[in-house]
Amino acid sequence: MRKWIETTGRSEEDAIAAALFQLGLDRDDVSVEVIERAKSGFLGFGGNPAKVRVSYEVPGEDEEPSSPAPE
């Protein structure tokens, strides 16, 4: 089953590192989608953090729960 989390950080790399830390996974085990790039703002005001979605595969979980066969 494929799952994902969204994290933020000062840069895309910081946001990815935060997600990997939370998940306890390596960079090679996930796929990353940048949702919003970091914006620095003017004189430190009005900046926005970077936002990423990190997808990962959860082994051992079925896509759909299996239902028992009718008798």
Number of C-alpha atoms within 10 A of each C-alpha: 11 11 9 15 14 17 20 23 19 16 19 22 13 17 23 26 18 16 25 18 11 11 14 9 13 10 13 6 10 16 13 17 13 15 14 15 16 18 14 15 10 8 7 9 8 9 13 17 18 22 22 24 19 21 17 17 13 11 8 7 10 10 8 7 7 7 6 6 5 4 3
